[in-house]
Amino acid sequence: MDGGGFSFVEKAFGKKALFLGWMVWLGNTSYAAMTSVGIGMYLSAIIPINEVVISVAVLFLSTFLNSVGSKRVASFQIPLTIILILVLAIIAGYLFMNPIDGDFTPFLPNGVVSLLPATSLLFVCFTGFETITTISAEVKKPKKNIPKALFYTVGIISVSYILVVLATLYSTSIDRLGSSDIALMEAVKFSPVMQDIIVLGAMLAMLSSLTVALIAGARNIYGLSRDGFLPKKWSVINERFETPLRAVLLTFMLAFILLLTNQLELIASVSNISYMLVVSSVGLAVLKSRQFENKSVFKIPFYPYSCYLCIEQN
Protein backbone atom coordinates (compact mmCIF):
# COMPACT_ATOMS: atom_id res chain seq x y z
CA MET A 1 0.00 0.00 0.00
CA ASP A 2 1.60 3.22 -1.15
CA GLY A 3 0.31 5.16 1.89
CA GLY A 4 2.36 2.95 4.19
CA GLY A 5 1.04 1.92 7.60
CA PHE A 6 -1.74 4.50 7.40
CA SER A 7 -3.32 2.86 4.34
CA PHE A 8 -3.31 -0.51 6.10
CA VAL A 9 -4.95 0.88 9.25
CA GLU A 10 -7.42 2.91 7.16
CA LYS A 11 -8.49 -0.29 5.43
CA ALA A 12 -9.22 -1.87 8.82
CA PHE A 13 -10.79 1.08 10.67
CA GLY A 14 -11.98 3.43 7.93
CA LYS A 15 -12.08 7.19 8.42
CA LYS A 16 -11.20 6.78 12.11
CA ALA A 17 -7.61 6.33 10.96
CA LEU A 18 -7.23 9.97 9.91
CA PHE A 19 -5.16 10.94 12.97
CA LEU A 20 -2.76 8.08 12.24
CA GLY A 21 -2.14 9.34 8.73
CA TRP A 22 -0.85 12.59 10.16
CA MET A 23 1.21 10.75 12.79
CA VAL A 24 2.87 8.59 10.12
CA TRP A 25 3.74 11.68 8.10
CA LEU A 26 5.00 13.54 11.17
CA GLY A 27 7.11 10.55 12.21
CA ASN A 28 8.77 10.12 8.82
CA THR A 29 9.27 13.85 8.29
CA SER A 30 10.76 14.43 11.74
CA TYR A 31 13.04 11.45 11.15
CA ALA A 32 14.23 13.09 7.93
CA ALA A 33 14.94 16.30 9.86
CA MET A 34 16.74 14.35 12.58
CA THR A 35 19.08 12.62 10.15
CA SER A 36 19.78 15.93 8.40
CA VAL A 37 20.80 17.47 11.73
CA GLY A 38 22.93 14.41 12.51
CA ILE A 39 24.80 14.67 9.21
CA GLY A 40 25.38 18.37 9.84
CA MET A 41 26.83 17.63 13.28
CA TYR A 42 29.21 14.98 11.90
CA LEU A 43 30.43 17.01 8.93
CA SER A 44 30.82 20.28 10.86
CA ALA A 45 33.36 18.51 13.07
CA ILE A 46 35.45 17.72 9.98
CA ILE A 47 34.98 20.76 7.75
CA PRO A 48 34.71 24.41 8.92
CA ILE A 49 31.10 25.01 7.87
CA ASN A 50 28.12 25.74 10.13
CA GLU A 51 26.21 22.52 10.89
CA VAL A 52 22.81 24.07 10.09
CA VAL A 53 24.06 25.12 6.64
CA ILE A 54 25.28 21.56 6.01
CA SER A 55 22.00 20.07 7.24
CA VAL A 56 19.94 22.31 4.95
CA ALA A 57 22.18 21.53 1.95
CA VAL A 58 21.85 17.78 2.54
CA LEU A 59 18.07 18.08 2.92
CA PHE A 60 17.88 20.02 -0.36
CA LEU A 61 19.94 17.33 -2.13
CA SER A 62 17.76 14.50 -0.87
CA THR A 63 14.57 16.40 -1.77
CA PHE A 64 15.88 16.94 -5.29
CA LEU A 65 16.57 13.21 -5.70
CA ASN A 66 13.06 12.39 -4.48
CA SER A 67 11.54 14.97 -6.82
CA VAL A 68 13.04 13.60 -10.02
CA GLY A 69 11.81 10.03 -9.63
CA SER A 70 12.28 6.72 -7.85
CA LYS A 71 14.68 5.47 -10.55
CA ARG A 72 17.15 8.23 -9.74
CA VAL A 73 16.72 7.56 -6.03
CA ALA A 74 17.47 3.90 -6.69
CA SER A 75 20.57 4.81 -8.70
CA PHE A 76 21.72 6.72 -5.61
CA GLN A 77 20.59 4.27 -2.92
CA ILE A 78 21.88 1.04 -4.46
CA PRO A 79 25.60 2.00 -4.57
CA LEU A 80 25.21 3.69 -1.18
CA THR A 81 23.83 0.48 0.32
CA ILE A 82 26.62 -1.60 -1.24
CA ILE A 83 29.23 0.76 0.24
CA LEU A 84 27.59 0.51 3.67
CA ILE A 85 27.68 -3.29 3.58
CA LEU A 86 31.34 -3.17 2.54
CA VAL A 87 32.09 -0.78 5.42
CA LEU A 88 30.50 -3.19 7.89
CA ALA A 89 32.46 -6.08 6.38
CA ILE A 90 35.73 -4.11 6.64
CA ILE A 91 35.04 -3.24 10.29
CA ALA A 92 34.20 -6.85 11.18
CA GLY A 93 37.25 -8.17 9.32
CA TYR A 94 39.59 -5.70 11.04
CA LEU A 95 38.27 -6.56 14.51
CA PHE A 96 38.52 -10.31 13.94
CA MET A 97 42.13 -9.95 12.74
CA ASN A 98 43.21 -7.47 15.43
CA PRO A 99 41.89 -8.66 18.81
CA ILE A 100 43.03 -6.72 21.88
CA ASP A 101 41.50 -8.09 25.06
CA GLY A 102 38.18 -9.55 23.99
CA ASP A 103 36.75 -12.65 25.62
CA PHE A 104 33.51 -14.54 24.98
CA THR A 105 33.55 -16.10 28.44
CA PRO A 106 31.39 -15.53 30.33
CA PHE A 107 29.12 -14.74 27.41
CA LEU A 108 26.37 -13.30 29.62
CA PRO A 109 28.09 -12.32 32.89
CA ASN A 110 24.91 -10.79 34.33
CA GLY A 111 22.46 -13.35 33.00
CA VAL A 112 19.86 -13.28 30.24
CA VAL A 113 17.83 -10.60 32.05
CA SER A 114 20.66 -8.13 31.41
CA LEU A 115 19.77 -8.27 27.70
CA LEU A 116 16.31 -6.77 28.19
CA PRO A 117 17.36 -3.08 28.38
CA ALA A 118 19.10 -3.52 25.03
CA THR A 119 15.99 -4.79 23.27
CA SER A 120 14.64 -1.27 22.78
CA LEU A 121 17.86 -0.32 20.98
CA LEU A 122 17.64 -3.48 18.90
CA PHE A 123 14.08 -2.54 17.95
CA VAL A 124 15.25 0.86 16.69
CA CYS A 125 17.93 -0.82 14.56
CA PHE A 126 15.22 -2.52 12.53
CA THR A 127 12.85 0.41 12.14
CA GLY A 128 12.55 1.97 8.72
CA PHE A 129 12.44 -1.19 6.63
CA GLU A 130 8.64 -1.01 6.53
CA THR A 131 8.92 2.15 4.43
CA ILE A 132 9.63 -0.15 1.49
CA THR A 133 5.86 -0.63 1.25
CA THR A 134 5.22 3.09 0.74
CA ILE A 135 6.54 2.99 -2.84
CA SER A 136 4.49 -0.04 -3.91
CA ALA A 137 2.71 2.08 -6.54
CA GLU A 138 6.04 2.62 -8.31
CA VAL A 139 7.27 -1.00 -8.10
CA LYS A 140 6.73 -3.64 -10.77
CA LYS A 141 4.74 -6.63 -9.49
CA PRO A 142 4.52 -5.22 -5.92
CA LYS A 143 2.74 -8.27 -4.47
CA LYS A 144 5.77 -10.36 -5.40
CA ASN A 145 8.68 -7.93 -5.15
CA ILE A 146 7.77 -5.97 -1.99
CA PRO A 147 7.75 -9.06 0.30
CA LYS A 148 11.01 -10.23 -1.30
CA ALA A 149 12.61 -6.85 -0.66
CA LEU A 150 11.50 -6.90 2.98
CA PHE A 151 12.83 -10.39 3.68
CA TYR A 152 16.11 -9.85 1.83
CA THR A 153 16.68 -6.53 3.58
CA VAL A 154 16.06 -7.88 7.07
CA GLY A 155 18.17 -10.98 6.33
CA ILE A 156 21.20 -9.11 4.98
CA ILE A 157 21.15 -6.50 7.73
CA SER A 158 20.71 -9.13 10.46
CA VAL A 159 23.78 -11.03 9.27
CA SER A 160 25.77 -7.79 9.02
CA TYR A 161 24.79 -6.68 12.53
CA ILE A 162 25.60 -10.08 14.04
CA LEU A 163 29.04 -10.20 12.41
CA VAL A 164 29.97 -6.72 13.64
CA VAL A 165 28.76 -7.46 17.19
CA LEU A 166 30.62 -10.79 17.36
CA ALA A 167 33.77 -9.16 15.97
CA THR A 168 33.53 -6.35 18.53
CA LEU A 169 33.14 -8.78 21.44
CA TYR A 170 35.97 -10.95 20.09
CA SER A 171 38.25 -7.93 19.85
CA THR A 172 37.46 -5.87 22.94
CA SER A 173 36.58 -6.63 26.56
CA ILE A 174 33.04 -5.99 27.77
CA ASP A 175 34.35 -3.69 30.51
CA ARG A 176 35.99 -1.35 28.00
CA LEU A 177 33.01 -1.45 25.67
CA GLY A 178 30.64 -0.66 28.54
CA SER A 179 32.70 2.31 29.70
CA SER A 180 32.65 3.97 26.27
CA ASP A 181 29.90 6.19 24.85
CA ILE A 182 30.51 4.69 21.39
CA ALA A 183 31.55 1.06 21.81
CA LEU A 184 32.62 0.55 18.20
CA MET A 185 34.96 3.55 18.33
CA GLU A 186 36.50 2.13 21.50
CA ALA A 187 37.14 -1.16 19.71
CA VAL A 188 39.17 0.57 16.98
CA LYS A 189 40.71 3.38 19.04
CA PHE A 190 44.24 2.31 18.06
CA SER A 191 43.47 2.73 14.36
CA PRO A 192 42.68 6.29 13.16
CA VAL A 193 41.95 4.90 9.69
CA MET A 194 39.26 2.57 11.03
CA GLN A 195 37.78 5.42 13.07
CA ASP A 196 37.47 7.45 9.88
CA ILE A 197 35.82 4.49 8.14
CA ILE A 198 33.28 4.21 10.97
CA VAL A 199 32.49 7.93 10.74
CA LEU A 200 32.09 7.58 6.96
CA GLY A 201 29.77 4.62 7.43
CA ALA A 202 27.66 6.51 9.98
CA MET A 203 27.28 9.48 7.64
CA LEU A 204 26.35 7.31 4.67
CA ALA A 205 23.81 5.43 6.78
CA MET A 206 22.18 8.70 7.87
CA LEU A 207 22.14 9.97 4.28
CA SER A 208 20.45 6.77 3.15
CA SER A 209 17.92 7.03 6.00
CA LEU A 210 17.20 10.65 5.10
CA THR A 211 16.37 9.77 1.50
CA VAL A 212 14.10 6.90 2.54
CA ALA A 213 12.33 9.03 5.18
CA LEU A 214 11.52 11.69 2.59
CA ILE A 215 10.22 9.02 0.21
CA ALA A 216 7.95 7.65 2.93
CA GLY A 217 6.76 11.09 4.06
CA ALA A 218 5.82 12.15 0.53
CA ARG A 219 3.95 8.90 -0.09
CA ASN A 220 2.09 9.37 3.20
CA ILE A 221 0.75 12.72 1.95
CA TYR A 222 -0.05 11.08 -1.39
CA GLY A 223 -2.03 8.36 0.41
CA LEU A 224 -3.93 10.88 2.56
CA SER A 225 -4.90 12.86 -0.54
CA ARG A 226 -5.80 9.80 -2.59
CA ASP A 227 -8.11 8.53 0.16
CA GLY A 228 -9.90 11.87 0.46
CA PHE A 229 -8.33 13.19 3.67
CA LEU A 230 -6.57 16.02 1.80
CA PRO A 231 -7.38 17.96 -1.40
CA LYS A 232 -6.68 15.92 -4.52
CA LYS A 233 -3.96 18.33 -5.66
CA TRP A 234 -1.57 16.69 -3.20
CA SER A 235 -1.87 13.33 -4.95
CA VAL A 236 -1.26 14.67 -8.46
CA ILE A 237 1.61 12.86 -10.18
CA ASN A 238 4.06 15.10 -12.03
CA GLU A 239 4.03 13.99 -15.68
CA ARG A 240 7.71 14.72 -16.26
CA PHE A 241 9.19 13.01 -13.21
CA GLU A 242 6.33 10.58 -12.45
CA THR A 243 6.43 11.49 -8.75
CA PRO A 244 3.96 13.19 -6.36
CA LEU A 245 6.04 16.37 -6.56
CA ARG A 246 3.72 18.52 -4.45
CA ALA A 247 3.71 15.92 -1.69
CA VAL A 248 7.52 15.78 -1.80
CA LEU A 249 7.79 19.57 -1.47
CA LEU A 250 5.25 19.72 1.39
CA THR A 251 7.23 17.07 3.26
CA PHE A 252 10.42 19.02 2.63
CA MET A 253 8.85 22.19 4.06
CA LEU A 254 7.96 20.55 7.39
CA ALA A 255 11.35 18.82 7.62
CA PHE A 256 13.03 22.16 6.91
CA ILE A 257 11.08 23.90 9.71
CA LEU A 258 11.96 21.14 12.19
CA LEU A 259 15.58 21.21 11.07
CA LEU A 260 15.90 24.93 11.80
CA THR A 261 15.20 24.28 15.49
CA ASN A 262 18.52 22.36 15.55
CA GLN A 263 17.18 20.45 18.58
CA LEU A 264 18.18 16.86 17.87
CA GLU A 265 16.63 15.36 21.03
CA LEU A 266 13.30 17.14 20.49
CA ILE A 267 13.07 16.05 16.85
CA ALA A 268 14.03 12.47 17.78
CA SER A 269 11.33 12.39 20.48
CA VAL A 270 8.67 13.53 18.01
CA SER A 271 9.74 10.84 15.57
CA ASN A 272 9.84 8.06 18.20
CA ILE A 273 6.44 8.87 19.72
CA SER A 274 4.83 9.07 16.28
CA TYR A 275 6.39 5.80 15.19
CA MET A 276 5.34 3.92 18.34
CA LEU A 277 1.73 5.01 17.87
CA VAL A 278 1.84 3.87 14.26
CA VAL A 279 3.27 0.43 15.08
CA SER A 280 0.68 -0.14 17.81
CA SER A 281 -2.11 0.87 15.42
CA VAL A 282 -0.82 -1.47 12.73
CA GLY A 283 -0.87 -4.30 15.29
CA LEU A 284 -4.51 -3.53 16.08
CA ALA A 285 -5.32 -3.37 12.36
CA VAL A 286 -3.80 -6.81 11.82
CA LEU A 287 -5.96 -8.29 14.59
CA LYS A 288 -9.12 -6.79 13.10
CA SER A 289 -8.31 -7.58 9.46
CA ARG A 290 -7.53 -11.24 10.14
CA GLN A 291 -11.08 -11.77 11.37
CA PHE A 292 -12.41 -11.29 7.84
CA GLU A 293 -9.58 -12.36 5.49
CA ASN A 294 -9.24 -15.83 4.01
CA LYS A 295 -6.65 -18.35 5.18
CA SER A 296 -4.47 -17.91 2.08
CA VAL A 297 -2.94 -14.67 3.38
CA PHE A 298 0.59 -14.56 4.77
CA LYS A 299 0.83 -16.44 8.08
CA ILE A 300 2.30 -14.30 10.84
CA PRO A 301 4.54 -16.33 13.19
CA PHE A 302 2.94 -16.88 16.63
CA TYR A 303 -0.22 -15.00 15.63
CA PRO A 304 -2.06 -13.47 17.50
CA TYR A 305 0.44 -13.34 20.38
CA SER A 306 3.05 -11.56 18.25
CA CYS A 307 0.49 -8.80 17.59
CA TYR A 308 -0.32 -8.50 21.30
CA LEU A 309 3.39 -8.21 22.05
CA CYS A 310 3.82 -5.57 19.35
CA ILE A 311 1.01 -3.45 20.81
CA GLU A 312 2.15 -3.88 24.42
CA GLN A 313 5.81 -3.08 23.73
CA ASN A 314 4.91 0.21 22.06
Buried (B, 14 or more C-beta within 10 A) or exposed (E): BBBBBBBBBBBBBEEEBBEBBBBBBBBBBBBBBBBBBBBBBBBBEEEEEEBBEBBBBBBEBBBEBBBBBBEBBEEBBEEBBEBBBEBBBBBBEBBBEBBBEBEEEEEEEEEEEEEEEEEEEEEEEEBBBBBBBBBBBBBEEBEEEBEEBBEEBEEEBEEBBEBBEBBBBBBBBBEBBEEBEEBBBBBBBEBEEBBEBBBBBBBBBBBBBBBBBBBBBBBBBBBBBBBEBBEEEBBBBBEEBEBBBBBBBBBBEBBBEBBEEBBBEBBBEBBBBBBBBBBBBBBBBBBEBBEEEEEEEEEEEEEEEEBEEBBEEB
